[in-house]
């Protein structure tokens, strides 16, 4: 039977530390509660050392675990279970140590009188600020279960868009890596084998170019690798500066073929987040600010901040949007419709759905155009090497005859 190292607080307020033998962590917690001890932490120990403590501090909570938490919490609260009891149920059933630790801390905060939104706000890396704002609005409006379901829907759709975008970029990256590996393999292993046979003879220009290139790369491989690493480090350093990052984020949306993917991805994320916040009765200005904080493109962040200033100065949102080029004419038209109808949240959800379809089309088109180009480049490199080696062998055969 496993041993658990426990820490808690007794009714007099004194800290209690003890080792308990129990069937499971939940049984150890129940044992402590039966002794009127408020549980602070429970961890399985073997040989006097706690398991999982060192790693759990650094492992992030996965997004799908957060989505599942919100969906189940919504169902439990809709069943008239108190928030603290619902969090305790989810804490006991999760098998993720990091998530269990977060829920344990949240439950203790809720039991001490903190609202759910404030308990979530203590973990900004797990619960984004805009999600906390939505939960807070749900608490104030008395529709917490509804808002929690909206949060889970929003996070699921956002994760789906992010996955599609990453997958669209993954194939070109894999092909590029394969091309680099193939070139290194040919230079290090294949060409030197033929070089022994071909040296000392008059060779075709392409064959001689291959041999010279292989000799240069082998002789200066370390310097080339160090130079490449320095260039990557310099690029990373430049991208860490706000000015360079702003220029990159601004102009990458204008790159042919790839740029529209970045642009429509930003539009979908803006519309989806802004609509979800408005649907949860967050004021428009606060919703704009929270939306800006969730978008990773600095150029779009800057535009949204400018829109907030114009709205605060008295301009309608549609007028502020007229000057912002990343947004399509459909976005501006739907914002005007939302202002006149008073249903801005529904208008933004419509914008998100329509632009999400366009984004999927842009991703498919980008893949259809980029994949053949990369395959041709990779085939061209391998073909040039094969052509050079075969030409050298034929030249040697002709010289022997």
C-alpha positions as CSV (number, residue, x, y, z in Angstrom):
1,X,0.0,0.0,0.0
2,X,1.5,3.4,-1.0
3,X,2.6,6.0,1.5
4,X,1.5,9.6,1.1
5,X,3.4,12.6,2.6
6,X,0.7,15.0,3.7
7,X,0.6,18.6,4.8
8,X,-2.4,20.5,6.3
9,X,-3.8,22.9,8.9
10,X,-5.6,21.7,12.0
11,X,-8.7,23.5,13.6
12,X,-6.3,25.6,15.8
13,X,-4.4,26.9,12.8
14,X,-1.3,24.9,13.3
15,X,0.6,23.3,10.3
16,X,0.4,19.5,10.4
17,X,2.8,17.2,8.5
18,X,2.4,13.5,8.5
19,X,2.9,10.3,6.4
20,X,-0.3,8.3,5.7
21,X,-0.7,4.8,4.3
22,X,-3.8,4.7,2.0
23,X,-5.1,3.0,-1.1
24,X,-5.1,6.2,-3.1
25,X,-4.5,9.9,-2.9
26,X,-8.2,10.5,-2.5
27,X,-8.3,8.0,0.4
28,X,-5.5,10.0,2.1
29,X,-7.4,13.2,1.6
30,X,-10.5,11.7,3.1
31,X,-8.5,10.5,6.1
32,X,-7.2,14.0,6.7
33,X,-10.6,15.5,6.4
34,X,-12.0,13.0,8.9
35,X,-9.5,14.4,11.4
36,X,-10.8,18.0,10.7
37,X,-7.5,18.8,8.9
38,X,-7.6,21.2,6.0
39,X,-5.6,19.6,3.2
40,X,-2.8,21.7,1.8
41,X,-0.8,19.1,-0.2
42,X,-0.7,15.3,-0.6
43,X,2.0,13.5,-2.6
44,X,2.9,9.9,-2.9
45,X,6.4,9.1,-1.5
46,X,8.7,6.2,-2.1
47,X,11.9,5.8,-0.1
48,X,11.3,9.1,1.6
49,X,11.2,11.1,-1.7
50,X,8.1,12.6,-3.2
51,X,7.2,11.5,-6.7
52,X,6.6,14.0,-9.5
53,X,7.3,17.1,-7.4
54,X,10.4,18.2,-9.3
55,X,8.9,17.8,-12.8
56,X,5.3,19.0,-12.1
57,X,6.5,22.5,-11.3
58,X,7.8,22.9,-14.9
59,X,5.2,20.9,-16.9
60,X,2.5,23.1,-18.3
61,X,-1.2,22.2,-18.1
62,X,-2.3,21.0,-21.5
63,X,-5.0,23.0,-23.3
64,X,-7.3,20.0,-23.8
65,X,-7.2,19.4,-20.0
66,X,-8.4,23.0,-19.5
67,X,-11.1,22.6,-22.1
68,X,-12.3,19.4,-20.4
69,X,-12.3,21.1,-17.0
70,X,-14.6,23.9,-18.2
71,X,-17.0,21.6,-20.0
72,X,-17.3,19.3,-17.0
73,X,-17.5,22.2,-14.5
74,X,-20.3,23.7,-16.5
75,X,-22.3,20.4,-16.4
76,X,-21.7,20.0,-12.7
77,X,-22.8,23.6,-11.8
78,X,-25.9,23.2,-14.1
79,X,-26.8,20.2,-11.9
80,X,-27.0,22.5,-8.8
81,X,-23.7,21.4,-7.3
82,X,-21.8,24.1,-5.4
83,X,-18.6,25.4,-7.1
84,X,-16.3,24.1,-4.4
85,X,-17.9,20.6,-4.6
86,X,-17.6,20.7,-8.4
87,X,-14.0,21.6,-8.3
88,X,-13.3,18.9,-5.7
89,X,-15.0,16.3,-7.9
90,X,-12.8,17.3,-10.9
91,X,-9.7,17.4,-8.7
92,X,-10.3,13.9,-7.5
93,X,-11.0,12.4,-10.9
94,X,-8.1,14.0,-12.8
95,X,-4.9,11.9,-13.2
96,X,-2.7,14.9,-14.2
97,X,-0.6,15.9,-11.2
98,X,-0.2,19.5,-12.3
99,X,-3.9,20.0,-12.9
100,X,-4.7,18.3,-9.6
101,X,-2.4,20.7,-7.8
102,X,-4.0,23.7,-9.5
103,X,-7.6,22.5,-8.7
104,X,-6.6,21.8,-5.1
105,X,-5.3,25.3,-4.7
106,X,-8.4,26.8,-6.4
107,X,-10.7,24.7,-4.2
108,X,-9.0,26.0,-1.0
109,X,-9.3,29.6,-2.2
110,X,-13.0,29.1,-3.0
111,X,-13.6,27.5,0.4
112,X,-11.9,30.5,2.0
113,X,-14.4,32.9,0.3
114,X,-12.8,33.8,-3.0
115,X,-15.0,33.7,-6.2
116,X,-14.1,31.2,-8.9
117,X,-12.8,34.0,-11.2
118,X,-10.3,35.2,-8.6
119,X,-9.2,31.6,-7.9
120,X,-8.6,31.1,-11.6
121,X,-6.8,34.5,-11.9
122,X,-4.1,33.1,-9.6
123,X,-3.0,30.9,-12.5
124,X,-2.6,33.1,-15.6
125,X,-0.6,30.4,-17.4
126,X,-3.5,28.0,-17.1
127,X,-6.5,30.4,-17.4
128,X,-6.0,33.3,-19.8
129,X,-7.1,36.8,-18.6
130,X,-9.9,37.0,-21.1
131,X,-11.3,33.6,-19.8
132,X,-11.1,35.0,-16.3
133,X,-13.0,38.1,-17.4
134,X,-15.7,35.9,-19.0
135,X,-16.1,33.8,-15.8
136,X,-16.3,37.0,-13.7
137,X,-19.1,38.3,-16.0
138,X,-20.9,35.0,-15.6
139,X,-20.7,35.2,-11.8
140,X,-22.1,38.8,-11.8
141,X,-24.9,37.9,-14.3
142,X,-25.8,34.7,-12.6
143,X,-25.2,32.6,-15.7
144,X,-21.9,31.0,-14.7
145,X,-22.8,27.5,-16.2
146,X,-23.7,29.1,-19.5
147,X,-20.5,31.2,-19.6
148,X,-18.4,28.1,-18.7
149,X,-19.8,26.3,-21.7
150,X,-19.1,29.2,-23.9
151,X,-15.5,29.3,-22.6
152,X,-15.0,25.6,-23.5
153,X,-16.6,26.1,-27.0
154,X,-14.3,29.1,-27.6
155,X,-11.2,27.3,-26.4
156,X,-12.0,24.3,-28.6
157,X,-12.5,26.4,-31.7
158,X,-9.4,28.4,-31.1
159,X,-7.4,25.3,-30.6
160,X,-8.8,23.8,-33.8
161,X,-7.7,26.9,-35.8
162,X,-4.3,26.9,-34.3
163,X,-3.9,23.2,-35.1
164,X,-4.9,23.7,-38.7
165,X,-2.4,26.6,-39.1
166,X,0.4,24.6,-37.5
167,X,-0.3,21.6,-39.6
168,X,-0.2,23.7,-42.8
169,X,3.3,25.0,-41.8
170,X,4.5,21.6,-40.7
171,X,4.8,19.9,-44.1
172,X,7.0,22.6,-45.7
173,X,9.2,22.6,-42.6
174,X,9.6,18.8,-42.8
175,X,10.4,18.9,-46.5
176,X,13.0,21.6,-45.8
177,X,14.6,19.6,-43.0
178,X,14.7,16.5,-45.2
179,X,16.4,18.5,-48.0
180,X,19.1,19.7,-45.6
181,X,19.6,16.2,-44.3
182,X,19.8,14.8,-47.8
183,X,22.4,17.4,-48.9
184,X,24.5,16.7,-45.8
185,X,24.3,13.0,-46.4
186,X,25.4,13.4,-50.1
187,X,28.2,15.7,-49.2
188,X,29.6,13.7,-46.3
189,X,29.0,10.1,-47.4
190,X,28.2,9.8,-51.1
191,X,30.4,12.3,-53.0
192,X,33.7,11.4,-51.1
193,X,33.3,7.8,-52.3
194,X,33.2,8.9,-55.9
195,X,35.9,11.5,-55.4
196,X,38.5,8.8,-54.9
197,X,37.8,7.5,-58.4
198,X,37.3,10.8,-60.1
199,X,40.3,12.9,-58.9
200,X,43.2,13.5,-61.2
201,X,41.1,13.5,-64.3
202,X,39.5,16.1,-66.4
203,X,35.9,16.3,-65.3
204,X,32.8,18.0,-66.5
205,X,32.1,21.4,-64.9
206,X,29.1,20.2,-62.8
207,X,31.1,17.2,-61.5
208,X,34.1,19.4,-60.6
209,X,31.7,21.9,-58.9
210,X,30.3,19.0,-56.7
211,X,33.8,17.9,-55.7
212,X,34.9,21.4,-54.9
213,X,31.8,22.1,-52.9
214,X,32.2,18.9,-50.9
215,X,35.9,19.6,-50.2
216,X,35.0,23.2,-49.0
217,X,32.1,22.0,-46.8
218,X,34.2,19.3,-45.2
219,X,37.2,21.6,-44.6
220,X,35.1,24.5,-43.2
221,X,32.2,22.6,-41.7
222,X,32.7,23.7,-38.2
223,X,33.1,27.4,-39.2
224,X,30.0,27.2,-41.4
225,X,28.0,25.6,-38.5
226,X,29.1,28.3,-36.1
227,X,28.3,31.0,-38.6
228,X,24.9,29.6,-39.2
229,X,24.3,29.4,-35.4
230,X,25.4,33.0,-35.0
231,X,23.0,34.1,-37.7
232,X,20.1,32.2,-36.1
233,X,21.1,33.8,-32.7
234,X,21.2,37.2,-34.3
235,X,17.8,36.7,-35.9
236,X,16.3,35.5,-32.6
237,X,17.8,38.6,-30.8
238,X,16.4,41.0,-33.4
239,X,13.0,39.3,-33.2
240,X,13.0,39.9,-29.4
241,X,13.0,43.6,-30.0
242,X,9.6,45.2,-30.3
243,X,10.5,47.4,-33.3
244,X,11.7,44.4,-35.4
245,X,8.9,42.2,-34.2
246,X,6.4,44.9,-35.2
247,X,7.8,45.2,-38.7
248,X,7.9,41.4,-39.2
249,X,4.3,40.9,-37.9
250,X,3.1,43.8,-40.1
251,X,4.7,42.6,-43.4
252,X,4.3,38.9,-43.0
253,X,0.6,39.3,-43.6
254,X,1.5,40.7,-47.1
255,X,3.7,37.8,-48.2
256,X,2.3,36.1,-51.3
257,X,0.6,32.7,-50.6
258,X,1.6,32.6,-46.9
259,X,0.5,36.1,-45.9
260,X,-3.2,35.5,-46.3
261,X,-3.0,32.6,-43.8
262,X,-1.6,34.8,-41.2
263,X,-4.1,37.6,-41.9
264,X,-7.2,35.5,-41.9
265,X,-6.0,33.6,-38.8
266,X,-5.7,37.0,-36.9
267,X,-9.2,38.0,-38.1
268,X,-10.8,34.7,-37.0
269,X,-9.1,34.9,-33.6
270,X,-10.1,38.6,-33.2
271,X,-13.8,37.9,-34.1
272,X,-14.0,34.7,-32.1
273,X,-12.6,36.2,-29.0
274,X,-14.3,39.6,-29.3
275,X,-17.7,37.9,-29.9
276,X,-17.3,35.5,-27.0
277,X,-16.5,38.4,-24.6
278,X,-19.4,40.5,-25.8
279,X,-21.7,37.4,-25.5
280,X,-20.6,37.2,-21.9
281,X,-21.7,40.8,-21.3
282,X,-18.2,42.3,-21.1
283,X,-18.3,46.0,-22.0
284,X,-17.1,46.8,-25.5
285,X,-13.9,48.7,-24.6
286,X,-12.9,46.0,-22.0
287,X,-13.6,43.3,-24.6
288,X,-11.4,45.1,-27.2
289,X,-8.6,45.3,-24.6
290,X,-8.9,41.7,-23.6
291,X,-9.0,40.6,-27.3
292,X,-5.8,42.5,-28.0
293,X,-4.0,40.7,-25.2
294,X,-4.9,37.3,-26.8
295,X,-3.6,37.9,-30.3
296,X,0.1,37.1,-30.8
297,X,0.6,39.6,-33.8
298,X,2.0,42.8,-32.4
299,X,0.9,44.8,-35.4
300,X,-2.7,43.7,-34.8
301,X,-2.3,44.4,-31.1
302,X,-1.2,48.0,-31.9
303,X,-4.2,48.5,-34.2
304,X,-6.6,47.2,-31.6
305,X,-5.1,49.6,-29.0
306,X,-5.6,52.5,-31.4
307,X,-9.2,51.4,-31.9
308,X,-9.7,51.5,-28.1
309,X,-8.5,55.0,-28.0
310,X,-10.8,56.1,-30.9
311,X,-13.8,54.4,-29.3
312,X,-13.0,56.1,-26.0
313,X,-12.8,59.4,-27.9
314,X,-16.4,58.9,-29.0
315,X,-16.0,57.2,-32.4
316,X,-18.2,54.2,-33.2
317,X,-16.3,51.0,-33.6
318,X,-17.2,50.8,-37.3
319,X,-15.6,54.2,-37.9
320,X,-12.4,53.1,-36.0
321,X,-12.3,49.9,-38.1
322,X,-12.5,51.8,-41.4
323,X,-8.8,52.8,-41.1
324,X,-7.5,49.4,-40.1
325,X,-6.2,47.6,-43.2
326,X,-5.8,44.0,-41.9
327,X,-9.5,43.7,-41.5
328,X,-11.6,42.8,-44.6
329,X,-14.5,44.8,-45.9
330,X,-16.8,42.1,-44.6
331,X,-15.6,42.6,-41.0
332,X,-16.3,46.4,-41.3
333,X,-19.7,45.7,-42.8
334,X,-20.7,43.2,-40.1
335,X,-19.5,45.6,-37.3
336,X,-21.9,48.3,-38.8
337,X,-24.7,45.7,-38.8
338,X,-23.9,44.8,-35.2
339,X,-24.0,48.4,-34.1
340,X,-27.4,49.1,-35.8
341,X,-29.0,45.9,-34.6
342,X,-27.5,45.8,-31.1
343,X,-26.3,42.2,-31.7
344,X,-22.6,42.8,-32.1
345,X,-21.8,39.4,-30.5
346,X,-23.8,37.5,-33.1
347,X,-22.3,39.6,-35.8
348,X,-18.7,38.7,-34.6
349,X,-19.6,35.0,-34.4
350,X,-20.8,35.2,-38.0
351,X,-17.6,37.0,-39.0
352,X,-15.5,34.3,-37.3
353,X,-17.4,31.4,-39.1
354,X,-17.2,33.0,-42.5
355,X,-13.6,33.9,-42.3
356,X,-12.7,30.5,-40.8
357,X,-14.0,28.9,-44.1
358,X,-11.9,31.4,-46.1
359,X,-8.9,30.5,-43.9
360,X,-9.3,26.8,-44.5
361,X,-9.4,27.6,-48.2
362,X,-6.2,29.7,-47.9
363,X,-4.5,27.0,-46.0
364,X,-5.4,24.4,-48.7
365,X,-4.3,26.7,-51.5
366,X,-1.0,27.4,-49.7
367,X,-0.3,23.7,-49.3
368,X,-1.2,23.0,-52.9
369,X,1.3,25.7,-54.1
370,X,4.1,25.2,-51.6
371,X,4.3,21.4,-51.6
372,X,5.1,21.0,-55.3
373,X,7.7,23.8,-55.2
374,X,9.5,22.2,-52.2
375,X,9.3,18.7,-53.9
376,X,10.8,20.2,-57.1
377,X,13.6,21.9,-55.2
378,X,14.4,18.7,-53.2
379,X,14.3,16.6,-56.4
380,X,16.4,19.2,-58.2
381,X,19.1,19.0,-55.6
382,X,19.3,15.2,-55.6
383,X,19.0,15.2,-59.4
384,X,21.9,17.7,-59.8
385,X,24.1,15.6,-57.6
386,X,23.2,12.4,-59.4
387,X,23.8,14.1,-62.8
388,X,27.2,15.4,-61.7
389,X,28.3,12.0,-60.4
390,X,27.1,10.1,-63.5
391,X,28.7,12.7,-65.8
392,X,32.0,12.2,-64.0
393,X,31.7,8.4,-64.3
394,X,31.0,8.7,-68.0
395,X,33.9,11.0,-68.5
396,X,36.2,8.6,-66.7
397,X,34.9,5.7,-68.8
398,X,35.5,7.7,-72.0
399,X,39.0,8.5,-70.9
400,X,39.8,4.8,-70.3
401,X,38.6,3.9,-73.8
